[in-house]
Amino acid sequence: MAETFDAVIVGGGHNGLVCGAYLARAGVKVCILERRGLVGGAAVTEEVWPGYKVSTASYIMGLLQPKVILDLELQKYGYEVLDTPSTVFPLGNGETFTNWGSIDRFCAEITKFSEKDAKAYPAYRDHLLGLAPFLKQLLFETPVDPGAKSPRDLAKLAQFVWRFRKIGSKFYDIYDLLTLSAYDYLSRWFEADEVKLVLGFFAGGGGGNSSLRSPGSAYMLVRSVVRDQNTPAGPSGLIKGGMGEISNAIRRSGEAHGMVVRTDAPVEKILVKNGSAYGVQLADAEAIHAKIVIANANAKTTFLKLLSKDALPAPFVKQIEDFRTESTVFRINLALDGLPAFPSASPNGYPVQLTIGPSVDYMDQAHDDGRYGRISENPFLIVKTPSVVDPTLAPAGHHVMNIFGGHAPYTLREGDWDSRREELYDTVMKVLREYSPDLEKRILHRQILTPLDLERIFDLPNGHVHHGEISTDQIFFRRPAAQYADYRTPVKNLYICGASAHPGGGVTGVPGHNAARVILSERRRWRHS
């Protein structure tokens, strides 16, 4: 006889864990099923080589929301942010720019390139902070359907507008963030390209298929203000034990309230009868029944693989098929027998956090290469050596280095990734050699993860770390599909809680939080279904 739960969650990524932990705290009998041997999805720590613990995909905690940390008491369950050195940007003119957290020190860095820009920065910062309350509020909203006509949905739309009634003229600023390029938005404030590069880097290096000059990329500028760094939850930074310790802490929090987690439990299909989900079937044919099913898997896996097309409306299926998921990023992880030297990029000692993308044009060219199906000749690289601040990650005197880079498209114009993987590695080493001549002598082991590998290992669609582009046409009430952006789906008692839903990717915990809220609001209905 099939085991029965109130809720079964497909996928043990961090959002699935967050959703499950909230439900468990509310007294819901919930089971999480993870196909791999460990939980966390892309937020994992793996001992890739004996003694070397690697954050194989996600590499730093930048956006996990304080509300989630505090609600789930993650600090009680092993979550710990380490004191993390500031990021160093080596620039094309031989200068470096250190991304200090202190406004005074940051302005002093800007002064090296433009005194005018240094004077403008505090006003720019205040401008973003003025938008922050509305942006944070938007993160935690359940998307409304502006095309709905039912009285109930029109009431929800009216309530949404009322909640944002104080936005006033800031609406136009947010509209500009969603439509302008990061470069054009920053040009309203700054004259030096070096300053625009540092402030706008994540518009081209944040995992999306874009550059600083791509229309709509300005929204990435708010990354620095959508997480409050001054709460009891602590600041952003490297996590003790690697990114997997975030997922492990969420798991422990949920398990303390009865949440069940099963690993090595790949789901083969979601069970549907008379238009309603009632459980799942595993790859070994085991059935697990539940009153509701919650998919943390990406939208394309959920709706195109785990469900039969006849269970879904054809227009909805077309929207999911058209959801843009082409990735152009990769990961390379290294085990080192010691710290390499970075002679031109060490103004403050060894650069634990190093970002290579020395100019706006460099970033644009890397993106252009990817657009045309080519591995960038000069990719941007985000280089972290977390073992400097967390010695538990490697044997004594040894280190692990995490590299996130782009652009290298999932769909290559020539050849395939299985035959060109070494070419990607050689290209990355060529770039790093300019900054660290002795790095290659230090390498003991290496792991090369192309976009195809990211898809194979983590089920990231086309290797996309956000489950799909976060762009104006794929956010809020259009994510993942119009009329179904509220964590509900066309199948009764089937919900979604992953990065394919609002507000998208990154280790934020917000999709899982929001989905749990929606699910609990309908508890009276589904508990008797």
N, C-alpha and C positions, 0 to 999 in steps of 0.2 A: 504494500500500500504506500502511495506517495506521501512523503513528508509534507506537512502543511504549515504555512506561516501567514501572518497578516500581509507582509510585504517581502518580495524577493527583489534584490538589486543585481542587475547584470553588469558586472565590472567593478573591481575593487580599486579603481583610481581614487585620488584624494577627494574628488567631488562625490563619488559614490559613498565613500566612508563618511564624509561630512553629513550627507543626507541620512544615511543609516544611523549615525550617532544621534542626530537630532530626533529622529523617529523613535529610537530606543529610549531616549530620555523622556519621551512622551508616553511610554508604555506600549509602543507598537512592537509586536514580535516580528523581527526583521532578520533576514538572512542575506548576506552578500556573497556572490559567487564570482571568483576571480580565476581566469583561465591560466595565468602564470603561477609559479610557485611562491610568489611574494606579492603583497598588496602595494598599492601606490600608483599604478599606471606609469606615468612618466616621472612621478616624484618618488624615486627609489634610490636606495644605496645598494650596490652589488659588489661582492668580492670577486671582481673580474679575474684577478690573479691572486694566489695565496698571499694574504697579508696586506693587500691593497684594496681599500674600499672606495668605490667610485660612484659618484652621482651620475649615472650613465646618460640621463636625458636632461631633465630640469637641473639647473646648476646653482641657483641662488634664490633665497626667499626675498622677493621684492614686493609682493603684493598681497600676501595672505592677510585677510582683513582682521583687525583687532577684535571685532565682534565675535567672529568665529573662534578665535584663540581663547577668548575669555568665556564665552558661552560653554564651550566644550572642555574648559579647564586644561588646555593642552600642556601648560607648564607643569601641571601636577603629574602628567603622564610622560615626561621625558623631553618635551620640546624646549630647546635652548638655543638662543641666537648668540653667536660669538661676536666679540668686538672685531669688526672687519675694517681693514685699511681702505682708504679711499681709492677710487679707480684712477689710473694714470692713462692719459691719451698721448702717445708720441705723435707729433704732427709733422707734416711734410717739410717744414722749414727748419727742422732740427730742434725746435722747441718742444716742450712737453706741457700738458695742461693737467693739473691734478683736480679732480672733481670733489673738492672739499665739502663737507657737510655744513661748515660754518659759512654764513653769508659773507662775513668780512674777508675770510681767506679766499672764498670763491671769487669775490670781486677783485681781490689782489691778483688772482690768476688772469682774470679778464683784462686787467690793466696792461698786461704784457702785450696785448694785441690791440686794445682800443680803450682809451680813457673814457670816451663817450659811452661806449657799451657798458663799462663798469658802473657809470652813473645811472644808466638806464635799467640795469638788472634789478635793483630792489623794486622799482615800479612794475616791472614785468612779473616778478615773483608775487607781488601783492595782487596783480591782475589775476593770475592763476588761482591764488588762494581765495579770491573773491568768487571764483567759479566753483571751487572745491565742494562747498556744501551741497550744491545742486547736482554735481556729478556723483558724489557719494550717495546721495539720495536716489539718483537714477540707477546706480548699481543694484540697489536692493529692491527696486520696483519689480513687480510682475508685469511684463509688457502687456499693454492693452491692444485691442484690435480697432484701429481707426475706421475700418470699413464695416464694422458690425452694425446691425440694424435692430437687434432685439432690445427691448427696454432694459433688460438686465445689463447687457454689454454697453449700452449707451450711458447707463448710470455709472458703470466702472470708468468709462472715458471721462465723464464729467468729474468724477472724484479725483482722477489722475490730474486733470487740468487744475482743479482746486488745490491740490497738494503743492503744485508748482506755481501758485498764483503770485508769489513774491519774486519770481525770476526776473520780471521786467525786461529791461534792455539787455540783460545778460543772455537772453535767448539768442540774440544775434551773434554774440561772441561764441556761444556753443555751436551755433550753425556754422560759423567760420571754421571752427576747429574740425568739424565733420566734412567740410568741403574743400578747404584750402590745403595746399601742400605745407609741410612743416617749414620748408625754406621760405615760402612767401609769408607765412604767419610770423616767423621770427624776423623777417626783414622789416617788419613794421617797427621793430624795437632796436635791432642791432645792425651794425654795418660790417663787422669783421666775420668772414666766413669761418674762421677758427671757432668763434663763439657759437655761431649757428650750428656748426658740426657737433660740438660737445652737447649743446642743449637739445639738439634734434636727432642725435645718433640713433635712438631706438625707432625712429620713423623708418629707417632703412635697415636696422640691425636688431629688430625686436621679434623676428620670427615670421613676419608677414612678407608677402611678395611685393615689396614697395621700396622706394628710396625717399630721400628727403625732399625731392622735387616731385614726387607722385601726388596728384590731386587727392585730397582726402586723408593724407598722412599726418596732418597737424594734430589729430586727436591723440597721437602718442605723446605729445608734449605734456599732457596732464598726468602722465604716469607718476611724476614726482609729487603730486598733490592728492591723489585719490586714496592714499594710505596715510593715516595719521601716525607719525613716528613718535608721538609723545603721550602714549597711553600706557597703562600697566602691562599691556601685551608686549611692549618693547619695540625696538626699531627693526628695520629690515637688515639683512645680512646673511652671512654664511651660517649654516645650521650645524651644531655639534653632532657628529655622526653621519653627516650628509643629508641630502634631501629626503631620503627614505625615513628619517626620524620624524619628519612632519607626519607622514602617513602612518607610521607606527604609533605615534601619540594619539592620532585621531582614532585609530583602531582600538587602542587600549581604553580610550574614553568611552567608545561605544560598547565595547565588551563589558565594561564595568556596569552597564545598564542592561545587559542581556543580549546585545547584538551578537549574532552568529556570523562568523566569517569562514568560508571554505576556499582554499586555494587549490590549484590543479583541478579546477572544476569548470571547463569550458562549456559555455551554453551553445547548443546547436540550433535551437529555435525557441521562439516565444509562442506559447500555446494560446490559441484564440478559438472561442466558440461563440457563435451568435453575436459576433462583433465585439466581444469582450475578452480581455486577457485574463487567464486564470492560472498562469504558472509558466514554467519553462521546462525544456527537455535538454539534458546534458549530452555531450558527445558520446557517452557510453550508454545512452538511452534511458538513464535514470530521469524520472519526472519529479519535479518539485512544484507543489501547488501553492497558490497564494491568492489572497483577495485582490491584491494589486501587484503589478510588475513595474519596476522602475529601471529604465535603461540609462546606465552611465557610459555605455559604449557610444562611439561617435554616430552621428545621424545616419550616415550611409551604411554602416554595419547594421544598425538597429532596424532601419526600414527597408533596406535593399537585400539584406542577407538573413536576418533572423525572423523576418516576417514574409509571408507570401504576398505577392503583389495584389492578389484578389482580396486581401484583408484591408486594403487601403484605397482611397479615392485616387483615380488616375492623375488628376491635377496636382495632388499632393506629392505623389511619387515623382512627377516631372520636376517639381521644385527641388526635391531632395537630390535628384540626379544632376540638376543644374547648379547645386550649391558648390561654390568654387573652393577647391581644396588643394590646388597645386602648390607644392612646397618647393622652396629653393634653399633650404638650410641643411646643415649637417653637424655631426658631433665627432670629435676625435678625443680619445682619452689616453693618457700616457702614464706609465709608471717610470719614475726616475730614480737613479742611484744617488742623487744629490741635487742641489739647486743650481740651475744654469745661470750664467751672468746675462744681464740685459744692460749693457753699458750706456746706451742712449736713452733708456727709459726707466732710470732708477733715481729720480731726484730726491726720493724720500726713503732710500733703502730698497730692498727687493720688492718688485711690484707684484704683490699678491693678486691684485686685480689690474689687468692690462687690457686695454681696448685698442685694437689696430684697425684703423680706417682713417688715414692721415689727412684726408681732405674731403670736401663735399663732392668734388669731381671723381675722386677715387671711389666713393660710395656709389655714385651714379653709374660709373662704368661697371662696377661689380654687378649691379642690378641689371644693367643692359645686357651683359653677357648671359645672365640667367634667362632673361626674356626671350633670347634667341636660341635657347636650348643648349648653351655652352657652359662648361665649368669655368667660372671666373678665373682669369689669369692672375688676378690680384684680389682675392676674397677679403672681406672684412673678417676679423677674428676677435672674439671675446675670450680672453685667456685668464683662467683662474688657477691658482695653486693653493687650494684650501688647506692642505696639510701643513702649511706654514703656521696657521692659527689653530689647527686641530690635528695634533700629532697622532691621534688614534687612527687616522686614515691610512697610515703607511708604516712599515717597519722603521725603527730608529735610524735617523739620518737620511731616509728615503722620502720620496714625495709622490703625490699624484697631481697631474695637471689636466684640467678640463678645458676643452676648446669647443666653442660654438661658433659656427661661421656660415658665410654665404657670399655669393649666391651660386648654387649648384642645383639645377632643376631636376625634379623627379623625372620629368620626361626629357630625355636627352635627344638632341637632333641626330647625333651619330653614336652608335654603339649602345651599350647598356651598362648598368651600374655594376653588375657582377664582373664585367671585364675591365671597367675603368676605375674601380675602387682605389687601386694603387696610384693611379694618376692624380686623384684627388689628394691623397696623402702627400705625394711629392710636391704638389702645388702649394700646399699649406706649409710644408717644411721650407720651401723656397722663400716664402714670405717671412717666416719666423727667423730664418737665417740672417736676415738683414738686421734684426734686433738682438738676436742671441746666437752668436757664432758657434757656441759650444753646446747648444741644446741637444743636438742629435747624438753627441757622445754620451749624454746622460740617459738616453732612453733604453730601458730594459724591456718594456712591453708596450704594445700599442693596440688600440681598438678603434676601428674606422667604421663609423655609422653614417652611411649615405641616406638620402631621403627614403630610398627603398627599404633600407634596414630599419629605419624608424617606423615604417609602416609594418614590416614583418614582425618586429619585436613588440612594439607598443600599440599596434593597431591604430596608429595615427594615419588618417586617410591621405594618401599620396605623400605621407611623411609630414603633414602639416601639424605643427606643434599646438596650434589653436583649434584644431578640428575643422578649420576653414577660415578664409579671410575675414578679418574684422574690418569691414568697410561699410560705407553708408548704406549699401544695398543688402548687407548681411548682418545688421545689428538690430537690437531692440525688437520691434514688432515684425521684423523680417527674419529673425534667427530662431530656428533653421528654416522656417517657411511662414509665409503670410497666413494669418488666422490660427496658427499653431505655435505661437512664440511664448505661450504662458505656461510651459512645462507640461501641458496636456497634449494629447495626440488624437488622431482620428479614431483610434481604438479605445473603447471604453476601458477604464481601469489600467491603462498603460500610460506612464509618465516618462519624461526624460529629465536628467539631472546633471548632465555633463557639459563639456566646453562647447558642444554644438548649440547649446541654449544660451540665452542672455545671462551674463554679459560677455561670454566667450572664454577664451583660453587664458593661460597663466595660472599660477598656483595661488588662487584667490579664495577658494572655498565658497564663493558666492552662488554659483549655479546650484550646488548641493544644498546650501542654506535656503535659497528661494524656493526650490522644488519641494523641500520638506514642509515649508510653510503652506504652500498650495495644497499639498497632499493632506496635511492635518486639517486644513479648512474644510475638506470634503470627507472627513473621517466618518461622520454620521451616515453618509450615503454608502461608502464602499464597505464599511464594516458589516453591513447587512446584505451585501450583494452576494 
